[in-house]
Amino acid sequence: MNLFDVYSLFNITPVRAEGCYLWDDKGTKYLDLYGGHAVISIGHSHPHYVDRISSQLNRMGFYSNSVVNPMQEELAQKLGDLCEMYDYSLFLCNSGAEANENAFKVASFHTGRSKIVAFEKAFHGRTSAAVAATDNTKIVAPVNSFHQVEFLPFNDIDRVEQVLSKKDVAAVIIEGIQGVGGVNIPDYDFLRALEKVCKKFGTLLILDEIQSGYGRSGKFFAFQYAEIQPDIITIAKGMGNGFPIGGVLISPEIKSEKGMLGTTFGGNYLACAAGLAVLEVMKEESLILNAKEIGEYLLNNLQSTISAKELRGEGLMIGVEFYEKISAIRLQLLKGKNIFTGVSGVNTLRLLPPLTLSKKQADSFLGSLHALLNSS
Ligand SMILES: Cc1ncc(COP(=O)(O)O)c(C=O)c1O
């Protein structure tokens, strides 16, 4: 059997990883500024993480959500404490798209409405409703397109107010920072106005923090820069540091009912062990602060050393937009400098390293990028 061929692959085969580094099958070492697509939060193969998951596996790997699992409660407690959303409730699932699907469902149950508002360039996942709320027609199949989704321009509160005033919108969904769309940070005034307009018309506000959350922005959630309180927050990626886990944080005004959501694998014992290890390491090693400091250091130094079209970012979620296509730069960084980076669109280099990135590692990237741009 062959693999269903859907991924454009870089020609490397990583076989080992530690901290911010990957090694391929030929023994070459790479600095990982891609973090497996914003997933590696506490660094690869962190000893506490490895120990938490392997000792859990030795005790018990799985049982279903039909029994009491105290690790889920511990995870909710520790997450609430670290992100300071103490009175929210947590629903656990397996991925980002699934978190958004469940968020839409909660919003629809709560409001009795079925329409969703999303924003231009948004990415919310590839399952049915999540992909319908993603601004990329190429990945929406006919079966996904019956969802009622309206896309509005980013940062345009008047258009949002106009649409919500019809009182038929269940939820507005917005990324804390748009990732796939190009590392676009919403105006904080816009987010504050969005919160008010949603309240005014009985629409729930969903913050998709799947990529920008879990400390990446230098705050636990990127929306916390705007000091708003969304009704629903979705999380995944950094939450499990590579172990599949996602979650939906739900405000106390929204009531649960038995059976309204459910999953076989969501919040399983191994996923909880991974999630707990991540939170423990993030706290113990002050990784949110590190993301803020190293992110600022990178942005400031990028500003002074290279001439880009635009630099955007918060913490360790950084977009470097060039005038030209960056596929060659990205390949040269990988093959010539052994540095793995991400991309948004065709001309934005996207940096999503582990939150453990050190100043020395940041310097190594800055020096390599500078040398590469000056040699071409
Ligand atoms: C903002 C955002 N939402 C949702 C998703 C979907 O997450 P997953 O691939 O885990 O389904 C992604 C993935 O890149 C994302 O960046």
The ligand as an SDF file (V2000), in Angstrom:
LIG
                    3D

 16 16  0  0  0  0  0  0  0  0999 V2000
   -5.2980   28.6120   14.2240 C   0  0  0  0  0  0  0  0  0  0  0  0
   -5.4950   27.1560   13.9210 C   0  0  0  0  0  0  0  0  0  0  0  0
   -6.6910   26.5950   14.1620 N   0  0  0  0  0  0  0  0  0  0  0  0
   -6.9100   25.2950   13.9390 C   0  0  0  0  0  0  0  0  0  0  0  0
   -5.9190   24.4710   13.4370 C   0  0  0  0  0  0  0  0  0  0  0  0
   -6.2060   23.0060   13.1890 C   0  0  0  0  0  0  0  0  0  0  0  0
   -5.5260   22.2280   14.1060 O   0  0  0  0  0  0  0  0  0  0  0  0
   -5.3150   20.6560   13.8190 P   0  0  0  0  0  0  0  0  0  0  0  0
   -4.3880   20.5310   12.6640 O   0  0  0  0  0  0  0  0  0  0  0  0
   -4.7560   20.1270   15.1090 O   0  0  0  0  0  0  0  0  0  0  0  0
   -6.6560   20.0950   13.5180 O   0  0  0  0  0  0  0  0  0  0  0  0
   -4.6610   25.0180   13.1590 C   0  0  0  0  0  0  0  0  0  0  0  0
   -3.5820   24.1730   12.5920 C   0  0  0  0  0  0  0  0  0  0  0  0
   -2.6400   24.6260   11.9930 O   0  0  0  0  0  0  0  0  0  0  0  0
   -4.4450   26.3910   13.4070 C   0  0  0  0  0  0  0  0  0  0  0  0
   -3.2600   26.9750   13.1520 O   0  0  0  0  0  0  0  0  0  0  0  0
  1  2  1  0
  2  3  1  0
  2 15  2  0
  3  4  2  0
  4  5  1  0
  5  6  1  0
  5 12  2  0
  6  7  1  0
  7  8  1  0
  8  9  2  0
  8 10  1  0
  8 11  1  0
 12 13  1  0
 12 15  1  0
 13 14  2  0
 15 16  1  0
M  END
$$$$
